[in-house]
């Protein structure tokens, strides 16, 4: 077979979505940006968007460039109450995955989730 017109429908092992690596990317950005931060309702929309963009860029740069990424960031005021969240989506159990991390300080909480779906 001549040429390189071959299509991979599955990532090789080194390019598979690795939740532990992605979780560390999330953790690093969220802790850096939110440590010591106070909850300010008028800033939450922009802060959530900015965190999601930073997380997406860091994950892409970690070698997951063949993945479509969906990043969800939720920030709320910390009042000692509980919050439950859930998500649903279609994906290929062999190639797609997700990672999440939660950050809490005395003023706010943040949950960030990254969904990675392999495309070919």
Buried (B, 14 or more C-beta within 10 A) or exposed (E): EEEEEEEEEEBEEEBBBBEEEBBBBBBBBBEEBBEEBEBEEEEBEEBBEBBBEBBBBBBBEEEBEBBEBBBBBBBBEEEEEEEEEEEEEEEEEEBBBBBBBBBEBEBBBBBBBBBBBBEE
